[in-house]
Amino acid sequence: MKGTKLLYAGPGTVHRWIEVIEDKGIRQMRFGRDGGWQGALDLARPERPVFPYQRAFTALVEAHEPIRAFLAIGVGSGTSLHHVHRLHPQAALHGVEIDETVLSLGIEFFQAPSHREADYWIGDGVQFVSSPHAATYDLIFVDAYLKQSIYQPCLAPETASCLARVTSSRGTVVYNLIASGYRSAHVRGFLDAMRPAFPVLLDLPVGVPLTAQNRLLIATRDQDLLARLRHVCTRAGGIDLERVSWSLRLSAL
């Protein structure tokens, strides 16, 4: 494609084909030659995440109490790790990525912290949280996708108990979901499994209403997080209408 620069193309250790391209100032990672974007970086504005759900996650990171340890399940381009490190520089950073090539590309071409700044594991994130390698985390972000669908074991009821075990007493688990709502039996079963351990469940849709859109499922033991997140969103005022809209769309489940 004219004007598009190909920075990397080749097989991953799990994904059949991975490409890193630059087009109109945006660096992108995609799975497959015609696959959707799995990560992106605006070269002119590297501190502003490209995807709305990542911008919403960054607002939550701003609103969160001090983060001592953070876990990313699905490292991808490293956006979540980068912004937690930027806003909570004292946080210990852990990341689990199923494809070693994706991790290497995230560090080389995107914002994934280096191996000196973060501890990484290659493998299944669900298995990781049930293993002795997992620590206790104040914030966990689950953003594990194979092409266009979430890695289904992430939504298994037994995963909820594993997440509860490794989340601190005022900690938070955030999922990036692509859905029009929470009507499917699979997702409802997962929510029911999360409720006993996380007294506050929140939904933050960030896409086009009434469509299969990105939405953050926020499960937290912090009773005050909802108020702080709304405050972070509304204080932006007219300079960031997107954030103001999130304060209106944020709701309890």
Secondary structure, 3 states (H helix, E strand, C coil): CCCCEEEEEECCCCCCCEEEEEECCEEEEEECCCCCEEEEEECCCCCCCCCHHHHHHHHHHHHCCCCCEEEEECCCCCHHHHHHHHHCCCCEEEEEECCHHHHHHHHHHCCCCCCCCCEEEECCHHHHHCCCCCCCEEEEEECCEECCEECHHHHCHHHHHHHHHCEEEEEEEEEEEEECCCCCHHHHHHHHHHCCCCCEEEEEECCCCCCCEEEEEEEECCCCHHHHHHHHHHCCHHHCHHHHHHHHHCEEC
